[in-house]
Amino acid sequence: MKLSIVATMYQSAPHLLEFHHRASEAARKLVADDYEIVLVNDGSPDESMKMARQLVARDAHVVVVDLSRNFGHHKAMMTGLAHAKGERIFLIDSDLEEAPEWLLNFAHIMTQRSCDVVYGVQEQRKGSWFERTSGRLFYWLLNRLSGDDLPQNVVTARLMTRRYVNALLLHREREVFIVGLWHLTGFEQVAEIVGKTSSSQTSYTLRKKLSLMVNAITSFSNAPLVWVFNIGAMISTAALLYTLYLIANWLFFTTPLLGWTSVMASIWLVGGMIICFIGVVGIYLSKIFSEIKQRPYTIVRDIHRHEQ
């Protein structure tokens, strides 16, 4: 099979039929009839799964991977890639914020540049001022902590070769930050400027975005642990110097020691920092705990294909 189009479904019912039509048209222009469309149902609460099964019944190119519950966007994408069979795989969201027609331009660039990946990048991040600012801050912080240079404003849409996808699937993290894995996998990757539209409300709440940020940083950097050690060493050094000062003051100046407020403030400060540092270490330990259990990051309930 020459081409697989992979997309996840979560509250995708309003856009699914149009997505299928446009993705099918783009695929036919590129590879005629030698393609498949893999739809991954990530526990969608709407009618997405029902509509997808109707598509399977009338279109032999459609394959639906039904997950047992909602596992998250990144894990669902990795599951879809694992079920794709094409020589080239086009990953894209099904909400039509990313145009299925990008496939044709991406394929032209891939052929022209002889690369393994062509991915979309927004020239300017969509959304409110807060979303744009927080996005820039997130990538700046992640790049500083990890020492990598992850591309910013990356969209889901990307065309990949089979050898790249096979290498990507070698990563077996249970807590998946797929943007980092895309970069970490390597190979020749080419960015293409795209314009993403706003056709639906994002399912990434502030809580989910903060959780994604913590997961990304702890997955690709041990810098927070180094900071914990360095700050602890500085506090210990400062405390030792202050202790020497108090001893000298008592031996040579016999000045009455005042400062109940400073003592209490120091206790609260150090106590709060200790709790914070234990929390940082705890996050890393929880990731180790999650990894060593070797639980699957998704569970497939059923796979629906067209019955001949």
C-alpha positions as MATLAB code, in Angstrom:
seq = 'MKLSIVATMYQSAPHLLEFHHRASEAARKLVADDYEIVLVNDGSPDESMKMARQLVARDAHVVVVDLSRNFGHHKAMMTGLAHAKGERIFLIDSDLEEAPEWLLNFAHIMTQRSCDVVYGVQEQRKGSWFERTSGRLFYWLLNRLSGDDLPQNVVTARLMTRRYVNALLLHREREVFIVGLWHLTGFEQVAEIVGKTSSSQTSYTLRKKLSLMVNAITSFSNAPLVWVFNIGAMISTAALLYTLYLIANWLFFTTPLLGWTSVMASIWLVGGMIICFIGVVGIYLSKIFSEIKQRPYTIVRDIHRHEQ';
ca = [
       0.000    0.000    0.000;
       1.388    3.373   -1.010;
      -0.333    5.734    1.446;
      -1.943    5.715    4.889;
      -3.823    8.720    6.236;
      -4.023    8.575   10.038;
      -6.344   10.746   12.125;
      -7.760   10.616   15.650;
     -11.368   11.192   16.602;
     -12.517   13.073   19.684;
     -15.700   15.122   19.354;
     -15.140   14.957   15.611;
     -18.696   14.275   14.472;
     -19.351   17.762   12.978;
     -16.308   17.476   10.704;
     -15.869   13.756   10.057;
     -17.805   13.383    6.802;
     -16.176   16.404    5.189;
     -12.770   15.260    6.417;
     -13.307   11.831    4.861;
     -14.382   13.345    1.547;
     -11.482   15.796    1.326;
      -8.873   13.292    2.536;
     -10.102   10.721    0.011;
      -9.941   13.241   -2.838;
      -6.383   14.237   -1.928;
      -5.292   10.588   -1.629;
      -6.747    9.679   -5.023;
      -4.928   12.552   -6.696;
      -1.662   11.300   -5.240;
      -1.839    7.488   -5.358;
      -5.083    6.686   -7.207;
      -6.832    3.871   -5.306;
      -3.867    2.537   -3.327;
      -4.488    4.138    0.084;
      -6.194    3.697    3.440;
      -7.675    6.097    5.998;
      -7.040    4.971    9.586;
      -9.381    6.635   12.097;
      -8.589    6.159   15.793;
     -11.555    6.619   18.136;
     -10.048    8.048   21.332;
     -13.133    7.449   23.469;
     -15.095   10.190   21.732;
     -18.322   10.996   23.658;
     -20.268   12.118   20.568;
     -21.450   10.295   17.446;
     -17.973   10.033   15.893;
     -17.706    6.254   16.280;
     -21.171    5.632   14.832;
     -20.406    7.820   11.827;
     -16.996    6.167   11.367;
     -18.592    2.703   11.251;
     -20.977    3.965    8.585;
     -17.968    5.127    6.572;
     -16.402    1.671    6.945;
     -19.565    0.061    5.584;
     -19.492    2.075    2.371;
     -15.778    2.754    1.837;
     -13.258   -0.087    1.765;
     -10.398    2.352    2.315;
     -11.512    3.250    5.851;
     -10.189    1.401    8.901;
     -11.422    2.333   12.378;
      -9.328    1.552   15.450;
     -11.661    1.775   18.451;
      -9.849    2.355   21.752;
     -11.410    1.040   24.957;
     -11.530    4.548   26.486;
     -10.015    8.005   26.149;
      -6.227    7.686   26.454;
      -5.210   11.104   25.137;
      -4.397   12.647   21.781;
      -0.697   11.765   21.667;
      -1.179    8.112   22.620;
      -4.018    7.752   20.127;
      -1.802    9.117   17.351;
       0.942    6.609   18.164;
      -1.637    3.797   18.090;
      -2.881    4.946   14.683;
       0.664    4.995   13.317;
       1.198    1.461   14.627;
      -1.807    0.256   12.585;
      -0.890    2.127    9.385;
       0.415   -0.044    6.527;
       1.367    2.507    3.874;
       4.808    3.223    2.445;
       4.122    6.845    3.336;
       1.987    7.926    6.273;
       0.148   11.246    6.492;
      -0.777   12.132   10.080;
      -3.390   14.852   10.517;
      -6.165   15.978   12.878;
      -9.726   15.328   11.723;
     -11.194   18.661   12.869;
     -10.332   20.371    9.530;
      -8.211   23.041   11.193;
      -5.490   21.380    9.125;
      -6.382   20.956    5.466;
      -6.200   17.380    4.065;
      -5.085   18.974    0.786;
      -1.711   19.748    2.371;
      -0.893   16.117    1.564;
      -0.235   16.979   -2.083;
       2.194   19.787   -1.311;
       3.941   17.755    1.378;
       4.370   14.845   -1.043;
       5.852   17.163   -3.673;
       8.353   18.537   -1.145;
       9.256   15.038    0.068;
       9.999   13.912   -3.473;
      11.899   17.080   -4.317;
      14.014   17.126   -1.135;
      14.380   13.330   -0.707;
      13.566   13.686    2.991;
      11.823   11.397    5.451;
       9.430   13.906    7.019;
       7.611   17.012    5.869;
       5.768   18.700    8.726;
       3.615   21.801    9.051;
       4.590   24.838   11.112;
       2.387   27.828   11.794;
       3.974   31.164   10.973;
       2.044   32.581   13.915;
       0.412   30.473   16.595;
      -3.380   30.675   16.456;
      -5.546   31.520   19.458;
      -5.744   34.296   22.028;
      -2.882   36.398   23.320;
      -2.600   34.084   26.325;
      -2.382   30.954   24.146;
       0.299   32.462   21.904;
       2.358   33.752   24.829;
       2.069   30.551   26.854;
       3.024   28.507   23.760;
       6.199   30.526   23.207;
       7.048   30.311   26.908;
       6.511   26.540   26.926;
       8.885   25.854   24.015;
      11.472   28.332   25.328;
      11.439   26.656   28.732;
      11.519   23.134   27.284;
      14.410   23.921   24.947;
      16.391   25.566   27.743;
      15.859   22.642   30.097;
      16.366   19.799   27.631;
      19.212   21.297   25.607;
      17.342   20.351   22.406;
      15.980   22.724   19.795;
      12.402   21.617   19.295;
      10.652   23.488   16.461;
       7.932   25.827   17.689;
       4.305   26.136   16.518;
       4.351   22.626   15.042;
       0.985   21.260   13.892;
      -0.067   17.627   13.809;
      -0.051   17.360   10.007;
       3.060   15.602    8.697;
       3.954   13.217    5.911;
       6.398   10.479    6.918;
       8.198    7.602    5.262;
       7.782    4.035    6.452;
      11.320    3.808    7.840;
      10.791    6.965    9.903;
       7.493    5.695   11.352;
       9.088    2.327   12.176;
      11.840    4.173   14.061;
       9.303    6.412   15.814;
       7.365    3.384   17.043;
      10.486    2.021   18.748;
       9.873    4.557   21.527;
       7.844    2.803   24.203;
       7.219    5.526   26.787;
       3.958    5.202   28.692;
       3.747    8.993   29.091;
       3.949   10.131   25.478;
       5.016   13.636   24.434;
       4.882   13.077   20.711;
       6.387   16.418   19.617;
       9.576   15.520   21.456;
       9.593   12.006   19.995;
       9.198   13.405   16.468;
      12.339   15.467   16.987;
      14.242   12.794   18.901;
      13.730   10.182   16.163;
      15.891   12.219   13.799;
      16.184   11.599   10.032;
      15.907   14.370    7.458;
      12.929   16.570    8.361;
      11.677   19.581    6.408;
       9.334   22.249    7.784;
       6.632   23.828    5.652;
       4.783   27.004    6.649;
       1.029   26.396    6.832;
      -2.017   28.384    7.870;
      -4.137   26.632   10.476;
      -7.784   27.672   10.789;
      -9.998   27.752   13.881;
     -13.008   25.573   13.110;
     -13.591   24.023   16.521;
     -13.060   24.648   20.202;
      -9.861   23.141   21.532;
     -10.150   20.163   23.880;
      -6.872   21.141   25.574;
      -7.920   22.884   28.772;
      -5.462   24.863   30.906;
      -5.160   21.872   33.242;
      -4.305   19.557   30.334;
      -1.777   22.028   28.968;
      -0.042   22.304   32.357;
      -0.023   18.509   32.658;
       1.462   18.241   29.150;
       4.156   20.782   30.056;
       5.176   18.864   33.206;
       5.198   15.576   31.277;
       7.269   17.071   28.448;
       9.876   18.606   30.748;
      10.285   15.532   32.939;
      10.410   13.237   29.888;
      13.179   15.111   28.081;
      15.200   16.814   30.799;
      16.752   16.100   34.196;
      17.481   19.800   34.700;
      14.883   20.216   37.507;
      16.720   17.569   39.543;
      20.019   19.369   38.965;
      18.414   22.624   40.047;
      17.102   20.965   43.203;
      20.627   19.821   44.074;
      22.204   23.212   43.308;
      19.651   25.209   45.272;
      19.905   22.787   48.185;
      23.700   23.150   48.144;
      23.428   26.964   48.134;
      20.980   26.921   51.048;
      23.256   24.585   53.014;
      26.265   26.826   52.339;
      24.362   29.937   53.389;
      23.131   28.200   56.545;
      26.683   27.098   57.419;
      28.047   30.628   56.976;
      25.234   32.066   59.075;
      25.917   29.487   61.802;
      29.593   30.495   61.880;
      28.519   34.135   62.153;
      26.238   33.348   65.142;
      29.033   31.428   66.904;
      31.495   34.283   66.372;
      28.900   36.787   67.550;
      28.309   34.777   70.742;
      32.036   34.294   71.474;
      33.314   37.796   70.821;
      30.477   40.273   71.020;
      27.978   38.691   73.434;
      25.216   40.599   71.726;
      21.765   39.276   72.686;
      20.341   37.284   69.832;
      17.195   38.793   68.476;
      15.206   37.724   65.468;
      12.329   35.440   66.278;
      10.702   36.643   63.042;
      13.744   35.824   60.919;
      13.996   32.370   62.472;
      10.368   31.574   61.775;
      10.602   32.983   58.249;
      13.656   30.836   57.595;
      11.894   27.730   58.885;
       8.869   28.342   56.668;
      11.057   29.170   53.662;
      13.258   26.119   53.973;
      10.300   23.896   54.842;
       8.383   25.053   51.765;
      11.395   24.568   49.510;
      11.971   21.065   50.895;
       8.355   20.111   50.172;
       8.663   21.583   46.663;
      11.892   19.697   46.002;
      10.408   16.446   47.267;
       7.549   17.047   44.834;
       9.978   17.437   41.914;
      11.742   14.214   42.830;
       8.348   12.572   43.290;
       7.331   13.439   39.715;
      10.400   11.665   38.363;
       9.813    8.681   40.650;
       6.198    8.463   39.497;
       7.374    8.320   35.872;
       9.768    5.500   36.757;
       6.919    3.735   38.565;
       4.716    4.110   35.479;
       7.388    2.830   33.105;
       8.449   -0.253   35.059;
       4.876   -1.560   35.200;
       5.017   -1.907   31.399;
       1.320   -1.247   30.952;
       0.183   -0.651   27.355;
      -0.333    3.037   26.685;
      -3.557    2.252   24.824;
      -5.933   -0.698   24.641;
      -7.732   -1.437   21.372;
     -11.284   -2.642   21.840;
     -11.940   -3.458   18.203;
     -10.755   -2.817   14.653;
     -13.429   -2.240   12.022;
     -12.725   -2.922    8.370;
     -14.896   -3.097    5.302;
     -16.432   -6.553    4.801;
     -16.027   -7.749    1.237;
];
